[in-house]
Amino acid sequence: MDLILWIIAVVLVIGGIVSLVRGQILWGIVLIVVGLLVGPGGVSVFS
């Protein structure tokens, strides 16, 4: 389960960075924050 959460978090953060580069600032910040919350290193929503 931790591996799946880690992969989801990485995908969300990368998507957030891509959104920031494309100029979608708000959406990028939301994706990065959600990615950090979901990831095992952060405050996981599922634990």
mmCIF file of the N, C-alpha and C atoms, coordinates in Angstrom:
data_MODEL
# 
_entry.id   MODEL 
# 
loop_
_atom_site.group_PDB 
_atom_site.id 
_atom_site.type_symbol 
_atom_site.label_atom_id 
_atom_site.label_alt_id 
_atom_site.label_comp_id 
_atom_site.label_asym_id 
_atom_site.label_entity_id 
_atom_site.label_seq_id 
_atom_site.pdbx_PDB_ins_code 
_atom_site.Cartn_x 
_atom_site.Cartn_y 
_atom_site.Cartn_z 
_atom_site.occupancy 
_atom_site.B_iso_or_equiv 
_atom_site.pdbx_formal_charge 
_atom_site.auth_seq_id 
_atom_site.auth_comp_id 
_atom_site.auth_asym_id 
_atom_site.auth_atom_id 
_atom_site.pdbx_PDB_model_num 
ATOM 1   N N  . MET A 1 1  ? 0.836  -1.206 0.000   1.00 0.00 ? 1  MET A N  1 
ATOM 2   C CA . MET A 1 1  ? 0.000  0.000  0.000   1.00 0.00 ? 1  MET A CA 1 
ATOM 3   C C  . MET A 1 1  ? 0.869  1.254  0.000   1.00 0.00 ? 1  MET A C  1 
ATOM 4   N N  . ASP A 1 2  ? 1.972  1.211  0.752   1.00 0.00 ? 2  ASP A N  1 
ATOM 5   C CA . ASP A 1 2  ? 2.857  2.382  0.796   1.00 0.00 ? 2  ASP A CA 1 
ATOM 6   C C  . ASP A 1 2  ? 3.445  2.680  -0.575  1.00 0.00 ? 2  ASP A C  1 
ATOM 7   N N  . LEU A 1 3  ? 3.789  1.621  -1.311  1.00 0.00 ? 3  LEU A N  1 
ATOM 8   C CA . LEU A 1 3  ? 4.358  1.819  -2.645  1.00 0.00 ? 3  LEU A CA 1 
ATOM 9   C C  . LEU A 1 3  ? 3.349  2.492  -3.569  1.00 0.00 ? 3  LEU A C  1 
ATOM 10  N N  . ILE A 1 4  ? 2.092  2.065  -3.496  1.00 0.00 ? 4  ILE A N  1 
ATOM 11  C CA . ILE A 1 4  ? 1.051  2.660  -4.343  1.00 0.00 ? 4  ILE A CA 1 
ATOM 12  C C  . ILE A 1 4  ? 0.844  4.126  -3.985  1.00 0.00 ? 4  ILE A C  1 
ATOM 13  N N  . LEU A 1 5  ? 0.791  4.446  -2.692  1.00 0.00 ? 5  LEU A N  1 
ATOM 14  C CA . LEU A 1 5  ? 0.640  5.847  -2.265  1.00 0.00 ? 5  LEU A CA 1 
ATOM 15  C C  . LEU A 1 5  ? 1.829  6.679  -2.717  1.00 0.00 ? 5  LEU A C  1 
ATOM 16  N N  . TRP A 1 6  ? 3.020  6.104  -2.644  1.00 0.00 ? 6  TRP A N  1 
ATOM 17  C CA . TRP A 1 6  ? 4.225  6.826  -3.048  1.00 0.00 ? 6  TRP A CA 1 
ATOM 18  C C  . TRP A 1 6  ? 4.182  7.138  -4.538  1.00 0.00 ? 6  TRP A C  1 
ATOM 19  N N  . ILE A 1 7  ? 3.762  6.148  -5.336  1.00 0.00 ? 7  ILE A N  1 
ATOM 20  C CA . ILE A 1 7  ? 3.672  6.349  -6.790  1.00 0.00 ? 7  ILE A CA 1 
ATOM 21  C C  . ILE A 1 7  ? 2.622  7.410  -7.119  1.00 0.00 ? 7  ILE A C  1 
ATOM 22  N N  . ILE A 1 8  ? 1.467  7.357  -6.454  1.00 0.00 ? 8  ILE A N  1 
ATOM 23  C CA . ILE A 1 8  ? 0.418  8.355  -6.680  1.00 0.00 ? 8  ILE A CA 1 
ATOM 24  C C  . ILE A 1 8  ? 0.925  9.746  -6.313  1.00 0.00 ? 8  ILE A C  1 
ATOM 25  N N  . ALA A 1 9  ? 1.634  9.842  -5.194  1.00 0.00 ? 9  ALA A N  1 
ATOM 26  C CA . ALA A 1 9  ? 2.165  11.134 -4.757  1.00 0.00 ? 9  ALA A CA 1 
ATOM 27  C C  . ALA A 1 9  ? 3.156  11.684 -5.767  1.00 0.00 ? 9  ALA A C  1 
ATOM 28  N N  . VAL A 1 10 ? 4.039  10.832 -6.290  1.00 0.00 ? 10 VAL A N  1 
ATOM 29  C CA . VAL A 1 10 ? 5.027  11.276 -7.277  1.00 0.00 ? 10 VAL A CA 1 
ATOM 30  C C  . VAL A 1 10 ? 4.330  11.770 -8.538  1.00 0.00 ? 10 VAL A C  1 
ATOM 31  N N  . VAL A 1 11 ? 3.326  11.031 -8.995  1.00 0.00 ? 11 VAL A N  1 
ATOM 32  C CA . VAL A 1 11 ? 2.595  11.437 -10.199 1.00 0.00 ? 11 VAL A CA 1 
ATOM 33  C C  . VAL A 1 11 ? 1.897  12.786 -9.983  1.00 0.00 ? 11 VAL A C  1 
ATOM 34  N N  . LEU A 1 12 ? 1.291  12.983 -8.807  1.00 0.00 ? 12 LEU A N  1 
ATOM 35  C CA . LEU A 1 12 ? 0.610  14.246 -8.516  1.00 0.00 ? 12 LEU A CA 1 
ATOM 36  C C  . LEU A 1 12 ? 1.592  15.414 -8.475  1.00 0.00 ? 12 LEU A C  1 
ATOM 37  N N  . VAL A 1 13 ? 2.745  15.203 -7.843  1.00 0.00 ? 13 VAL A N  1 
ATOM 38  C CA . VAL A 1 13 ? 3.722  16.287 -7.748  1.00 0.00 ? 13 VAL A CA 1 
ATOM 39  C C  . VAL A 1 13 ? 4.285  16.613 -9.125  1.00 0.00 ? 13 VAL A C  1 
ATOM 40  N N  . ILE A 1 14 ? 4.587  15.600 -9.927  1.00 0.00 ? 14 ILE A N  1 
ATOM 41  C CA . ILE A 1 14 ? 5.093  15.856 -11.282 1.00 0.00 ? 14 ILE A CA 1 
ATOM 42  C C  . ILE A 1 14 ? 4.035  16.569 -12.110 1.00 0.00 ? 14 ILE A C  1 
ATOM 43  N N  . GLY A 1 15 ? 2.774  16.151 -11.980 1.00 0.00 ? 15 GLY A N  1 
ATOM 44  C CA . GLY A 1 15 ? 1.689  16.843 -12.676 1.00 0.00 ? 15 GLY A CA 1 
ATOM 45  C C  . GLY A 1 15 ? 1.560  18.288 -12.232 1.00 0.00 ? 15 GLY A C  1 
ATOM 46  N N  . GLY A 1 16 ? 1.767  18.533 -10.945 1.00 0.00 ? 16 GLY A N  1 
ATOM 47  C CA . GLY A 1 16 ? 1.722  19.905 -10.435 1.00 0.00 ? 16 GLY A CA 1 
ATOM 48  C C  . GLY A 1 16 ? 2.837  20.757 -10.990 1.00 0.00 ? 16 GLY A C  1 
ATOM 49  N N  . ILE A 1 17 ? 4.031  20.186 -11.090 1.00 0.00 ? 17 ILE A N  1 
ATOM 50  C CA . ILE A 1 17 ? 5.166  20.925 -11.646 1.00 0.00 ? 17 ILE A CA 1 
ATOM 51  C C  . ILE A 1 17 ? 4.919  21.241 -13.117 1.00 0.00 ? 17 ILE A C  1 
ATOM 52  N N  . VAL A 1 18 ? 4.393  20.269 -13.864 1.00 0.00 ? 18 VAL A N  1 
ATOM 53  C CA . VAL A 1 18 ? 4.080  20.498 -15.279 1.00 0.00 ? 18 VAL A CA 1 
ATOM 54  C C  . VAL A 1 18 ? 3.024  21.589 -15.420 1.00 0.00 ? 18 VAL A C  1 
ATOM 55  N N  . SER A 1 19 ? 2.028  21.583 -14.544 1.00 0.00 ? 19 SER A N  1 
ATOM 56  C CA . SER A 1 19 ? 0.993  22.621 -14.589 1.00 0.00 ? 19 SER A CA 1 
ATOM 57  C C  . SER A 1 19 ? 1.585  24.001 -14.300 1.00 0.00 ? 19 SER A C  1 
ATOM 58  N N  . LEU A 1 20 ? 2.512  24.065 -13.339 1.00 0.00 ? 20 LEU A N  1 
ATOM 59  C CA . LEU A 1 20 ? 3.154  25.346 -13.038 1.00 0.00 ? 20 LEU A CA 1 
ATOM 60  C C  . LEU A 1 20 ? 3.922  25.855 -14.251 1.00 0.00 ? 20 LEU A C  1 
ATOM 61  N N  . VAL A 1 21 ? 4.626  24.956 -14.947 1.00 0.00 ? 21 VAL A N  1 
ATOM 62  C CA . VAL A 1 21 ? 5.401  25.354 -16.121 1.00 0.00 ? 21 VAL A CA 1 
ATOM 63  C C  . VAL A 1 21 ? 4.475  25.850 -17.228 1.00 0.00 ? 21 VAL A C  1 
ATOM 64  N N  . ARG A 1 22 ? 3.312  25.225 -17.351 1.00 0.00 ? 22 ARG A N  1 
ATOM 65  C CA . ARG A 1 22 ? 2.355  25.634 -18.386 1.00 0.00 ? 22 ARG A CA 1 
ATOM 66  C C  . ARG A 1 22 ? 1.625  26.919 -18.033 1.00 0.00 ? 22 ARG A C  1 
ATOM 67  N N  . GLY A 1 23 ? 1.772  27.412 -16.809 1.00 0.00 ? 23 GLY A N  1 
ATOM 68  C CA . GLY A 1 23 ? 1.151  28.669 -16.429 1.00 0.00 ? 23 GLY A CA 1 
ATOM 69  C C  . GLY A 1 23 ? -0.113 28.517 -15.611 1.00 0.00 ? 23 GLY A C  1 
ATOM 70  N N  . GLN A 1 24 ? -0.495 27.289 -15.289 1.00 0.00 ? 24 GLN A N  1 
ATOM 71  C CA . GLN A 1 24 ? -1.691 27.065 -14.476 1.00 0.00 ? 24 GLN A CA 1 
ATOM 72  C C  . GLN A 1 24 ? -1.258 27.002 -13.016 1.00 0.00 ? 24 GLN A C  1 
ATOM 73  N N  . ILE A 1 25 ? -1.053 28.171 -12.437 1.00 0.00 ? 25 ILE A N  1 
ATOM 74  C CA . ILE A 1 25 ? -0.429 28.281 -11.116 1.00 0.00 ? 25 ILE A CA 1 
ATOM 75  C C  . ILE A 1 25 ? -1.284 27.615 -10.031 1.00 0.00 ? 25 ILE A C  1 
ATOM 76  N N  . LEU A 1 26 ? -2.564 27.955 -9.978  1.00 0.00 ? 26 LEU A N  1 
ATOM 77  C CA . LEU A 1 26 ? -3.431 27.450 -8.907  1.00 0.00 ? 26 LEU A CA 1 
ATOM 78  C C  . LEU A 1 26 ? -3.550 25.929 -8.971  1.00 0.00 ? 26 LEU A C  1 
ATOM 79  N N  . TRP A 1 27 ? -3.804 25.387 -10.171 1.00 0.00 ? 27 TRP A N  1 
ATOM 80  C CA . TRP A 1 27 ? -3.946 23.949 -10.334 1.00 0.00 ? 27 TRP A CA 1 
ATOM 81  C C  . TRP A 1 27 ? -2.637 23.238 -9.981  1.00 0.00 ? 27 TRP A C  1 
ATOM 82  N N  . GLY A 1 28 ? -1.504 23.818 -10.367 1.00 0.00 ? 28 GLY A N  1 
ATOM 83  C CA . GLY A 1 28 ? -0.210 23.229 -10.035 1.00 0.00 ? 28 GLY A CA 1 
ATOM 84  C C  . GLY A 1 28 ? 0.031  23.170 -8.542  1.00 0.00 ? 28 GLY A C  1 
ATOM 85  N N  . ILE A 1 29 ? -0.301 24.248 -7.838  1.00 0.00 ? 29 ILE A N  1 
ATOM 86  C CA . ILE A 1 29 ? -0.112 24.284 -6.389  1.00 0.00 ? 29 ILE A CA 1 
ATOM 87  C C  . ILE A 1 29 ? -1.020 23.257 -5.713  1.00 0.00 ? 29 ILE A C  1 
ATOM 88  N N  . VAL A 1 30 ? -2.264 23.146 -6.178  1.00 0.00 ? 30 VAL A N  1 
ATOM 89  C CA . VAL A 1 30 ? -3.200 22.178 -5.604  1.00 0.00 ? 30 VAL A CA 1 
ATOM 90  C C  . VAL A 1 30 ? -2.668 20.757 -5.780  1.00 0.00 ? 30 VAL A C  1 
ATOM 91  N N  . LEU A 1 31 ? -2.186 20.429 -6.977  1.00 0.00 ? 31 LEU A N  1 
ATOM 92  C CA . LEU A 1 31 ? -1.666 19.081 -7.228  1.00 0.00 ? 31 LEU A CA 1 
ATOM 93  C C  . LEU A 1 31 ? -0.453 18.776 -6.361  1.00 0.00 ? 31 LEU A C  1 
ATOM 94  N N  . ILE A 1 32 ? 0.448  19.741 -6.211  1.00 0.00 ? 32 ILE A N  1 
ATOM 95  C CA . ILE A 1 32 ? 1.646  19.516 -5.400  1.00 0.00 ? 32 ILE A CA 1 
ATOM 96  C C  . ILE A 1 32 ? 1.265  19.313 -3.935  1.00 0.00 ? 32 ILE A C  1 
ATOM 97  N N  . VAL A 1 33 ? 0.358  20.136 -3.419  1.00 0.00 ? 33 VAL A N  1 
ATOM 98  C CA . VAL A 1 33 ? -0.046 20.002 -2.017  1.00 0.00 ? 33 VAL A CA 1 
ATOM 99  C C  . VAL A 1 33 ? -0.733 18.655 -1.781  1.00 0.00 ? 33 VAL A C  1 
ATOM 100 N N  . VAL A 1 34 ? -1.629 18.258 -2.683  1.00 0.00 ? 34 VAL A N  1 
ATOM 101 C CA . VAL A 1 34 ? -2.311 16.968 -2.537  1.00 0.00 ? 34 VAL A CA 1 
ATOM 102 C C  . VAL A 1 34 ? -1.306 15.827 -2.623  1.00 0.00 ? 34 VAL A C  1 
ATOM 103 N N  . GLY A 1 35 ? -0.338 15.954 -3.536  1.00 0.00 ? 35 GLY A N  1 
ATOM 104 C CA . GLY A 1 35 ? 0.692  14.930 -3.647  1.00 0.00 ? 35 GLY A CA 1 
ATOM 105 C C  . GLY A 1 35 ? 1.506  14.798 -2.378  1.00 0.00 ? 35 GLY A C  1 
ATOM 106 N N  . LEU A 1 36 ? 1.824  15.908 -1.751  1.00 0.00 ? 36 LEU A N  1 
ATOM 107 C CA . LEU A 1 36 ? 2.590  15.857 -0.507  1.00 0.00 ? 36 LEU A CA 1 
ATOM 108 C C  . LEU A 1 36 ? 1.752  15.297 0.640   1.00 0.00 ? 36 LEU A C  1 
ATOM 109 N N  . LEU A 1 37 ? 0.451  15.541 0.629   1.00 0.00 ? 37 LEU A N  1 
ATOM 110 C CA . LEU A 1 37 ? -0.410 15.006 1.686   1.00 0.00 ? 37 LEU A CA 1 
ATOM 111 C C  . LEU A 1 37 ? -0.629 13.502 1.542   1.00 0.00 ? 37 LEU A C  1 
ATOM 112 N N  . VAL A 1 38 ? -0.706 13.026 0.305   1.00 0.00 ? 38 VAL A N  1 
ATOM 113 C CA . VAL A 1 38 ? -0.978 11.608 0.062   1.00 0.00 ? 38 VAL A CA 1 
ATOM 114 C C  . VAL A 1 38 ? 0.272  10.766 0.293   1.00 0.00 ? 38 VAL A C  1 
ATOM 115 N N  . GLY A 1 39 ? 1.421  11.309 -0.019  1.00 0.00 ? 39 GLY A N  1 
ATOM 116 C CA . GLY A 1 39 ? 2.657  10.534 0.035   1.00 0.00 ? 39 GLY A CA 1 
ATOM 117 C C  . GLY A 1 39 ? 2.987  10.018 1.428   1.00 0.00 ? 39 GLY A C  1 
ATOM 118 N N  . PRO A 1 40 ? 3.650  8.863  1.478   1.00 0.00 ? 40 PRO A N  1 
ATOM 119 C CA . PRO A 1 40 ? 4.024  8.266  2.762   1.00 0.00 ? 40 PRO A CA 1 
ATOM 120 C C  . PRO A 1 40 ? 4.944  9.169  3.590   1.00 0.00 ? 40 PRO A C  1 
ATOM 121 N N  . GLY A 1 41 ? 5.685  10.040 2.931   1.00 0.00 ? 41 GLY A N  1 
ATOM 122 C CA . GLY A 1 41 ? 6.569  10.949 3.653   1.00 0.00 ? 41 GLY A CA 1 
ATOM 123 C C  . GLY A 1 41 ? 5.819  12.111 4.298   1.00 0.00 ? 41 GLY A C  1 
ATOM 124 N N  . GLY A 1 42 ? 4.603  12.360 3.807   1.00 0.00 ? 42 GLY A N  1 
ATOM 125 C CA . GLY A 1 42 ? 3.822  13.476 4.334   1.00 0.00 ? 42 GLY A CA 1 
ATOM 126 C C  . GLY A 1 42 ? 2.791  12.990 5.317   1.00 0.00 ? 42 GLY A C  1 
ATOM 127 N N  . VAL A 1 43 ? 1.800  13.816 5.548   1.00 0.00 ? 43 VAL A N  1 
ATOM 128 C CA . VAL A 1 43 ? 0.705  13.440 6.444   1.00 0.00 ? 43 VAL A CA 1 
ATOM 129 C C  . VAL A 1 43 ? -0.303 12.691 5.585   1.00 0.00 ? 43 VAL A C  1 
ATOM 130 N N  . SER A 1 44 ? -0.210 11.382 5.573   1.00 0.00 ? 44 SER A N  1 
ATOM 131 C CA . SER A 1 44 ? -1.045 10.587 4.666   1.00 0.00 ? 44 SER A CA 1 
ATOM 132 C C  . SER A 1 44 ? -2.508 10.675 5.076   1.00 0.00 ? 44 SER A C  1 
ATOM 133 N N  . VAL A 1 45 ? -3.351 10.885 4.095   1.00 0.00 ? 45 VAL A N  1 
ATOM 134 C CA . VAL A 1 45 ? -4.787 10.990 4.325   1.00 0.00 ? 45 VAL A CA 1 
ATOM 135 C C  . VAL A 1 45 ? -5.363 9.625  4.709   1.00 0.00 ? 45 VAL A C  1 
ATOM 136 N N  . PHE A 1 46 ? -4.714 8.548  4.263   1.00 0.00 ? 46 PHE A N  1 
ATOM 137 C CA . PHE A 1 46 ? -5.262 7.202  4.434   1.00 0.00 ? 46 PHE A CA 1 
ATOM 138 C C  . PHE A 1 46 ? -4.782 6.514  5.706   1.00 0.00 ? 46 PHE A C  1 
ATOM 139 N N  . SER A 1 47 ? -3.990 7.185  6.521   1.00 0.00 ? 47 SER A N  1 
ATOM 140 C CA . SER A 1 47 ? -3.512 6.503  7.725   1.00 0.00 ? 47 SER A CA 1 
ATOM 141 C C  . SER A 1 47 ? -4.216 7.007  8.976   1.00 0.00 ? 47 SER A C  1 
# 
